Amino acid sequence: MDKEQLDKLTAFIQENKGQRKFTQSVELAVNFSGIDFTKQDNRLNLQVALPNGKGKVSSVIIFADDLNIKSKAEAAGAKVIDGKSLPSIATDKAQMNELLENELIAQASLMPQIAKSLGQFLGPRNKMPKPLVGGDVQSVINSISKSTSIRSKGKYLPTVHCVVGNEKMDAQQLAANIDEVIGAIAKKLGRHTIKSAYVKLTMSAPVRLI
């Protein structure tokens, strides 16, 4: 991010922060041109680790039957759902909606059961859990908590949105996070496809950075 963009971001945060009774998220919207999103290869489904996190720890749900995984997940503050609960969750609207509000990971051996019970609900919403690879549950949960998801919303919508922090973070931290997201998108689609980028707080009007 160049100095002009950083100055604009700094002024925007200073002008808009503290105007609500809750801590607002900082959100980034990236618009594209010259890219055909009807082609599957061009669709975005990225998980980007933000160098400064999102300013809060995301809530995480892990699907697991293995006792070792369950104990480590609970110690790390994650909610655990076992395999035998999947059919009942699939018929409970409140529990299904709760899944959408959390980051989801799963013991790899449970992925077929999750796909069978919850796939029709989670799949179209790009919320299928990420399989747990390796035994370091704490590190996986920490990594997911500090990451942001960048997903194409439809075949014909040339824009993506993601959270890059919150209003309590300083402009330098937010700028580093934004640069990380832009870099990941550019690596996937090419910098030339990025038409513009806007930043906003949860309840504010957007301001253009790119």
Backbone torsions as a table, in degrees:
resi	resn	phi	psi	omega
1	MET	NA	128.3	-178.1
2	ASP	-81.2	174.7	-173.7
3	LYS	-62.8	-40.4	-179.4
4	GLU	-62.0	-42.9	179.1
5	GLN	-66.7	-41.4	179.1
6	LEU	-63.9	-41.8	178.0
7	ASP	-62.6	-40.1	179.7
8	LYS	-66.4	-42.1	178.3
9	LEU	-63.6	-44.1	179.9
10	THR	-59.7	-47.4	-179.7
11	ALA	-63.5	-39.3	-179.6
12	PHE	-63.8	-46.3	-179.5
13	ILE	-64.4	-44.2	-179.1
14	GLN	-63.3	-35.7	-177.8
15	GLU	-73.9	-33.2	-170.5
16	ASN	-107.1	-15.0	-175.4
17	LYS	-70.9	152.9	174.7
18	GLY	74.4	13.7	-177.3
19	GLN	-94.2	-2.1	178.4
20	ARG	-123.9	166.7	-179.0
21	LYS	-84.6	6.0	177.2
22	PHE	-134.8	164.4	178.7
23	THR	-80.4	116.3	-176.9
24	GLN	-80.4	144.3	173.3
25	SER	-77.5	153.8	171.0
26	VAL	-101.9	123.8	-173.5
27	GLU	-117.7	143.5	179.7
28	LEU	-114.9	134.6	174.1
29	ALA	-120.2	127.6	-179.5
30	VAL	-117.3	127.9	179.2
31	ASN	-107.8	146.4	-174.1
32	PHE	-121.4	160.0	171.8
33	SER	-145.5	153.3	177.6
34	GLY	70.0	24.7	-179.5
35	ILE	-133.0	134.1	-177.1
36	ASP	-96.3	101.6	-178.0
37	PHE	-80.7	-1.5	173.0
38	THR	-75.0	-16.5	176.7
39	LYS	-86.4	126.8	-175.5
40	GLN	-58.1	-35.6	-178.6
41	ASP	-63.7	-22.1	-178.9
42	ASN	-92.8	-7.9	-178.5
43	ARG	-72.6	143.7	-178.1
44	LEU	-99.1	132.2	173.0
45	ASN	-150.8	74.8	-172.5
46	LEU	-112.0	146.4	170.9
47	GLN	-116.5	112.2	-174.3
48	VAL	-110.2	123.2	176.4
49	ALA	-76.4	118.3	-178.5
50	LEU	-83.5	129.5	-176.7
51	PRO	-59.1	-27.8	-179.7
52	ASN	-114.7	16.2	-180.0
53	GLY	65.4	-170.2	-178.6
54	LYS	-105.0	7.6	-180.0
55	GLY	84.4	-3.5	176.4
56	LYS	-155.1	159.7	178.4
57	VAL	-90.5	122.5	178.8
58	SER	-68.3	148.2	174.4
59	SER	-79.0	139.4	-173.3
60	VAL	-125.9	136.0	171.4
61	ILE	-114.5	132.8	177.4
62	ILE	-120.8	131.5	175.2
63	PHE	-90.3	119.9	-176.3
64	ALA	-158.4	145.3	171.8
65	ASP	-112.2	-26.6	-178.8
66	ASP	-63.7	124.7	-175.2
67	LEU	-62.4	-35.7	179.2
68	ASN	-65.9	-44.8	178.6
69	ILE	-64.0	-43.0	-178.5
70	LYS	-61.7	-43.7	-178.0
71	SER	-67.4	-40.0	179.3
72	LYS	-68.4	-38.4	179.7
73	ALA	-65.5	-43.6	179.1
74	GLU	-65.0	-38.1	177.6
75	ALA	-64.6	-28.6	-179.9
76	ALA	-86.9	-0.5	176.8
77	GLY	92.1	10.5	179.9
78	ALA	-88.7	150.8	172.8
79	LYS	-84.1	138.3	-177.7
80	VAL	-111.7	133.5	174.4
81	ILE	-122.0	128.2	-178.5
82	ASP	-92.2	166.5	-173.8
83	GLY	-61.5	-35.8	-176.5
84	LYS	-69.3	-15.0	-179.6
85	SER	-86.2	-11.9	-173.6
86	LEU	-58.3	-47.5	-178.9
87	PRO	-59.6	-38.9	-179.0
88	SER	-71.7	-34.8	177.4
89	ILE	-63.0	-37.5	-177.3
90	ALA	-63.3	-17.5	-180.0
91	THR	-109.3	7.7	-177.2
92	ASP	-115.8	106.5	-175.5
93	LYS	-60.4	-41.0	-178.7
94	ALA	-63.5	-43.2	179.1
95	GLN	-69.1	-36.0	177.8
96	MET	-63.4	-43.9	179.9
97	ASN	-67.4	-31.5	176.7
98	GLU	-61.9	-35.7	178.9
99	LEU	-59.7	-36.8	-177.8
100	LEU	-67.6	-21.1	-176.4
101	GLU	-93.4	3.9	-177.7
102	ASN	-126.2	161.1	168.2
103	GLU	-82.2	136.0	-173.4
104	LEU	-117.0	132.2	171.1
105	ILE	-133.7	162.6	-174.7
106	ALA	-149.6	143.6	167.9
107	GLN	-55.4	129.8	-171.0
108	ALA	-55.5	-37.3	-177.0
109	SER	-68.5	-15.7	179.1
110	LEU	-91.4	-7.2	-176.3
111	MET	-57.4	-42.1	177.7
112	PRO	-61.3	-40.4	178.4
113	GLN	-65.5	-39.9	179.2
114	ILE	-65.6	-42.3	178.8
115	ALA	-61.2	-40.2	-179.0
116	LYS	-68.5	-43.9	-174.9
117	SER	-84.5	-38.9	-170.7
118	LEU	-120.0	-5.6	-173.3
119	GLY	-58.2	-40.0	-178.0
120	GLN	-66.8	-26.0	178.5
121	PHE	-88.4	-48.0	-175.0
122	LEU	-78.6	-36.7	-175.2
123	GLY	-55.8	-55.1	-179.4
124	PRO	-62.1	-18.6	-179.8
125	ARG	-98.8	9.7	-179.9
126	ASN	54.6	39.6	-177.5
127	LYS	-120.1	15.3	175.5
128	MET	-59.2	136.9	-177.6
129	PRO	-64.6	151.4	176.2
130	LYS	-85.8	132.8	-179.1
131	PRO	-66.2	139.4	178.4
132	LEU	-78.5	117.1	179.6
133	VAL	-110.5	125.6	-177.4
134	GLY	86.2	173.6	-173.8
135	GLY	-103.4	0.9	-176.8
136	ASP	-86.5	78.7	-175.1
137	VAL	-61.9	-42.4	-178.8
138	GLN	-57.7	-46.2	-178.7
139	SER	-64.8	-40.1	179.3
140	VAL	-63.5	-44.9	179.4
141	ILE	-63.7	-43.5	178.5
142	ASN	-61.7	-41.9	-179.0
143	SER	-64.2	-44.8	179.8
144	ILE	-64.9	-38.9	-179.4
145	SER	-62.5	-30.7	-176.9
146	LYS	-97.3	4.6	-177.3
147	SER	-102.0	159.1	174.7
148	THR	-122.5	147.1	-178.1
149	SER	-98.9	135.2	178.5
150	ILE	-121.7	108.9	-175.0
151	ARG	-132.7	136.4	172.1
152	SER	-66.6	135.7	-176.4
153	LYS	-87.6	-23.6	-178.2
154	GLY	-165.8	171.6	-176.2
155	LYS	-67.8	-25.8	-171.3
156	TYR	-119.3	8.7	-179.0
157	LEU	-98.4	107.3	-176.0
158	PRO	-83.1	50.8	-179.3
159	THR	-154.5	151.6	172.8
160	VAL	-134.7	153.9	179.0
161	HIS	-129.3	146.9	175.3
162	CYS	-158.6	160.6	176.8
163	VAL	-88.1	133.8	-179.1
164	VAL	-121.8	8.4	179.1
165	GLY	152.2	-161.4	173.8
166	ASN	-140.1	172.3	-170.4
167	GLU	-67.4	-15.1	179.2
168	LYS	-80.6	-13.4	178.6
169	MET	-80.6	150.6	179.4
170	ASP	-81.5	165.9	-173.5
171	ALA	-62.3	-34.5	179.6
172	GLN	-64.0	-42.2	178.2
173	GLN	-64.6	-44.8	179.6
174	LEU	-64.8	-39.6	179.8
175	ALA	-61.9	-42.0	178.8
176	ALA	-63.2	-40.3	178.1
177	ASN	-65.3	-43.4	179.5
178	ILE	-63.2	-42.8	178.5
179	ASP	-60.4	-37.3	179.6
180	GLU	-64.8	-42.3	179.2
181	VAL	-66.9	-47.5	179.8
182	ILE	-60.8	-39.6	179.1
183	GLY	-63.7	-41.0	179.7
184	ALA	-65.7	-40.8	178.6
185	ILE	-66.8	-43.5	179.9
186	ALA	-62.9	-36.6	178.2
187	LYS	-64.1	-35.8	-178.6
188	LYS	-78.7	-45.5	-171.1
189	LEU	-113.9	-13.3	-175.6
190	GLY	97.6	134.5	-178.0
191	ARG	-59.8	-30.6	-176.8
192	HIS	-66.6	-17.6	-179.1
193	THR	-82.4	-12.9	-177.9
194	ILE	-83.6	110.7	-177.6
195	LYS	-81.5	-43.2	-177.7
196	SER	-162.8	163.9	176.1
197	ALA	-144.0	134.1	-179.1
198	TYR	-122.1	149.5	175.4
199	VAL	-123.1	144.9	178.3
200	LYS	-150.8	160.3	167.9
201	LEU	-90.3	168.0	-176.0
202	THR	-49.5	-43.9	-174.6
203	MET	-115.1	19.1	-178.2
204	SER	-108.1	167.3	169.8
205	ALA	-75.4	154.0	-179.5
206	PRO	-81.3	159.4	172.3
207	VAL	-129.2	141.3	-176.3
208	ARG	-83.6	131.2	175.5
209	LEU	-104.8	-35.9	-178.7
210	ILE	-123.8	NA	NA
